[in-house]
Amino acid sequence: MRRGAIEYCVLALLRSKEMYGFELTRLLSEADGLVTSEGTLYPLLSRLRRDGLVDTFWKESTQGPPRRYYRITPDGVAVLEAFSAQWKRFTSTVNSILEASHNA
């Protein structure tokens, strides 16, 4: 379940600001270990880019070589909003069942 939700977490992070890969990896690993390495994240970012949900650009860095930054596209925003609505319904339903079975 975690694996399927990571791409939407990436899109949600990119909705707030443009980021480079290592920055995304760090934030996701701090969020209860959603992603543990860049090797997990970069294939996902490549797929999101191929699917037109993110695009990239290079930006000079004050600490080394230029970095590839990722930003969410309008299609990515639409996919994220659709997932968010489905996620809310899903978690509400699961929580209702869990609470009902706990109180039974």
GUBA-130254 format. One line per 3 residues: number of its first residue (from 1); their letters; for each residue x, y, z of N, C-alpha, C, O, CB. Coordinates in steps of 0.05 Angstrom, whole numbers. Glycine has a CB too. Layout:
NUM	A	X:Y:Z:X:Y:Z:X:Y:Z:X:Y:Z:X:Y:Z ~ ...
//
This chain:
1	MRR	17:-24:0:0:0:0:17:25:0:12:45:-14:-19:0:24 ~ 39:24:16:57:47:17:69:53:-10:71:76:-19:80:42:37 ~ 76:32:-24:89:35:-50:71:49:-70:80:66:-86:97:8:-61
4	GAI	45:43:-70:27:55:-88:21:84:-82:13:100:-99:1:40:-88 ~ 25:92:-57:19:120:-49:43:139:-51:39:163:-50:9:120:-20 ~ 67:128:-55:91:145:-55:90:165:-78:97:188:-74:116:128:-57
7	EYC	81:156:-101:80:175:-124:62:199:-118:68:221:-127:71:161:-150 ~ 41:194:-104:23:216:-97:35:234:-75:30:258:-75:-5:206:-88 ~ 51:222:-58:65:238:-38:85:256:-52:89:279:-44:79:220:-17
10	VLA	99:246:-72:118:262:-88:103:285:-101:112:308:-100:133:244:-109 ~ 81:279:-114:66:300:-127:57:321:-107:57:345:-113:42:288:-142 ~ 48:312:-84:39:331:-63:62:349:-54:58:373:-50:27:316:-39
13	LLR	86:338:-50:109:354:-43:116:374:-64:123:397:-59:133:336:-37 ~ 114:365:-89:121:383:-112:99:404:-116:105:425:-129:125:367:-137 ~ 75:400:-106:54:420:-108:62:445:-92:54:467:-100:27:409:-99
16	SKE	76:441:-71:84:464:-54:108:479:-64:110:503:-60:88:455:-25 ~ 127:464:-77:151:478:-88:166:458:-106:164:434:-103:169:489:-65 ~ 183:470:-123:201:454:-140:223:443:-123:233:457:-105:212:471:-163
19	MYG	231:418:-128:252:406:-111:270:388:-129:262:380:-151:240:389:-89 ~ 294:383:-119:312:364:-132:310:337:-118:299:335:-96:341:375:-132 ~ 320:317:-132:316:289:-123:324:283:-94:309:271:-79:330:271:-140
22	FEL	348:292:-87:358:286:-60:340:299:-39:335:288:-17:386:296:-56 ~ 330:323:-45:312:337:-26:286:321:-22:277:319:0:306:366:-37 ~ 275:311:-44:251:294:-42:257:269:-26:241:261:-9:241:287:-70
25	TRL	279:256:-32:287:232:-17:288:237:13:278:222:29:313:221:-27 ~ 301:259:20:304:266:48:277:270:62:272:259:83:322:291:51 ~ 260:285:49:233:291:61:217:265:63:203:261:84:218:311:44
28	LSE	218:248:43:202:223:44:214:204:64:199:188:77:202:210:17 ~ 240:204:68:252:185:88:246:195:116:244:179:135:282:183:83 ~ 244:221:119:237:232:146:207:227:153:200:226:176:242:262:147
31	ADG	191:223:132:162:218:136:158:188:141:146:175:125:145:228:112 ~ 168:179:164:165:151:172:176:131:151:165:110:147:135:145:177 ~ 198:139:139:212:121:121:197:113:95:199:90:86:218:97:135
34	LVT	181:132:84:167:125:59:186:117:37:180:98:22:150:149:50 ~ 208:131:34:228:124:14:255:122:29:261:140:45:229:145:-9 ~ 270:102:24:295:99:39:320:106:23:341:109:34:297:71:48
37	SEG	317:108:-4:341:115:-20:334:129:-45:311:128:-54:357:89:-26 ~ 354:142:-57:350:155:-82:345:135:-104:331:140:-124:374:173:-89 ~ 356:110:-101:351:89:-120:322:81:-122:314:70:-142:368:65:-112
40	TLY	307:85:-101:279:80:-101:264:103:-115:244:99:-129:268:76:-73 ~ 273:127:-111:258:151:-120:263:158:-149:244:165:-163:266:174:-103 ~ 287:155:-159:293:164:-186:277:149:-208:268:162:-227:322:162:-192
43	PLL	274:123:-206:257:110:-226:228:120:-225:215:122:-246:257:79:-221 ~ 218:126:-202:191:137:-199:190:165:-212:170:170:-226:183:139:-169 ~ 209:181:-207:210:208:-219:211:206:-250:198:222:-264:233:224:-209
46	SRL	227:187:-260:228:183:-289:201:175:-300:193:185:-321:249:162:-296 ~ 187:158:-287:161:149:-296:141:173:-295:125:176:-313:151:126:-279 ~ 142:188:-273:124:211:-271:129:231:-294:111:244:-304:127:225:-244
49	RRD	155:234:-301:162:252:-323:152:241:-350:141:256:-366:192:257:-324 ~ 156:215:-354:146:203:-379:116:205:-382:105:209:-404:154:173:-380 ~ 102:203:-359:73:205:-359:62:234:-360:38:238:-361:62:191:-334
52	GLV	81:253:-360:73:281:-362:62:293:-336:49:314:-337:52:284:-383 ~ 68:280:-314:58:290:-288:78:309:-274:70:326:-258:52:267:-269 ~ 103:307:-282:123:326:-273:141:333:-296:142:319:-316:141:314:-249
55	DTF	153:356:-295:174:363:-314:199:371:-299:198:375:-274:165:385:-334 ~ 221:374:-313:246:380:-300:260:404:-313:254:412:-335:265:355:-301 ~ 279:415:-298:296:436:-308:321:435:-291:322:426:-268:282:464:-306
58	WKE	343:446:-303:368:447:-289:372:474:-276:364:495:-287:392:441:-308 ~ 384:473:-252:388:498:-237:416:497:-225:424:477:-214:366:502:-215 ~ 431:519:-228:457:521:-216:456:518:-186:437:527:-174:471:547:-224
61	STQ	476:505:-175:477:501:-146:501:517:-135:522:518:-147:479:471:-139 ~ 497:528:-111:520:541:-98:539:521:-86:561:528:-77:509:561:-77 ~ 530:496:-84:546:475:-71:552:452:-90:545:429:-84:531:465:-46
64	GPP	563:457:-113:570:436:-131:558:439:-159:552:461:-167:562:409:-120 ~ 555:417:-173:545:418:-200:515:426:-201:501:426:-181:549:391:-214 ~ 505:433:-225:477:439:-228:460:416:-219:468:393:-221:470:447:-257
67	RRY	436:422:-210:417:401:-200:393:400:-218:383:421:-228:409:406:-171 ~ 382:376:-222:357:373:-237:334:377:-217:332:362:-198:356:345:-252 ~ 318:397:-223:295:402:-206:270:390:-219:268:389:-244:291:432:-201
70	YRI	251:383:-203:225:372:-212:203:391:-203:204:403:-182:220:343:-201 ~ 183:394:-221:159:409:-214:135:395:-225:136:381:-246:161:439:-226 ~ 113:398:-211:88:385:-219:76:400:-243:78:425:-245:68:384:-195
73	TPD	64:385:-261:51:397:-285:21:400:-279:11:389:-259:55:379:-310 ~ 6:414:-296:-23:415:-292:-36:387:-292:-54:382:-277:-36:432:-314 ~ -26:369:-309:-37:342:-309:-31:328:-282:-47:313:-272:-25:325:-332
76	GVA	-7:334:-271:0:322:-245:-18:332:-223:-25:317:-205:29:329:-239 ~ -25:358:-224:-43:369:-204:-70:356:-206:-83:349:-186:-46:400:-208 ~ -80:351:-231:-106:339:-234:-106:310:-224:-125:302:-211:-114:339:-264
79	VLE	-84:295:-229:-82:268:-219:-81:267:-189:-93:251:-176:-57:254:-231 ~ -66:286:-178:-64:288:-148:-91:294:-136:-98:282:-115:-43:309:-141 ~ -106:312:-147:-132:320:-136:-151:296:-138:-166:291:-119:-144:344:-151
82	AFS	-151:281:-160:-168:257:-162:-160:236:-141:-178:225:-129:-166:245:-191 ~ -134:232:-138:-125:212:-118:-133:221:-90:-142:205:-74:-95:208:-120 ~ -130:247:-84:-136:257:-58:-165:252:-51:-171:245:-28:-130:287:-57
85	AQW	-183:257:-70:-212:252:-65:-217:222:-60:-232:215:-42:-229:262:-89 ~ -204:205:-76:-208:176:-72:-196:167:-46:-208:151:-32:-195:161:-96 ~ -173:178:-39:-160:171:-14:-177:178:10:-179:162:29:-132:185:-12
88	KRF	-190:201:10:-207:210:32:-230:190:35:-237:183:58:-217:238:28 ~ -243:183:13:-265:164:15:-255:137:25:-268:124:42:-278:160:-13 ~ -233:127:14:-221:102:22:-215:101:52:-223:82:66:-196:96:6
91	TST	-200:121:62:-192:120:90:-216:124:108:-217:112:130:-172:143:95 ~ -236:139:100:-260:142:116:-274:115:118:-283:108:140:-279:163:104 ~ -277:101:96:-290:75:97:-275:55:114:-286:41:130:-293:64:68
94	VNS	-248:54:110:-232:35:126:-234:42:156:-237:24:172:-203:35:117 ~ -232:68:162:-234:76:191:-261:68:202:-262:59:225:-229:106:193 ~ -282:71:187:-309:64:197:-310:34:203:-321:26:224:-330:71:177
97	ILE	-300:18:185:-300:-11:190:-283:-19:213:-291:-35:230:-290:-26:165 ~ -259:-7:216:-242:-13:238:-254:-5:265:-253:-20:284:-215:1:235 ~ -266:18:265:-279:27:290:-303:10:297:-308:3:320:-288:57:288
100	ASH	-319:3:277:-343:-14:282:-335:-41:292:-348:-52:310:-360:-16:256 ~ -314:-53:280:-306:-79:289:-292:-79:316:-293:-98:331:-287:-92:268 ~ -280:-56:323:-268:-53:350:-289:-50:371:-285:-60:394:-249:-29:350
103	NA	-311:-37:365:-332:-32:385:-352:-55:386:-370:-55:404:-347:-7:378 ~ -350:-75:369:-369:-97:368:-364:-116:391:-379:-136:393:-368:-112:342
//
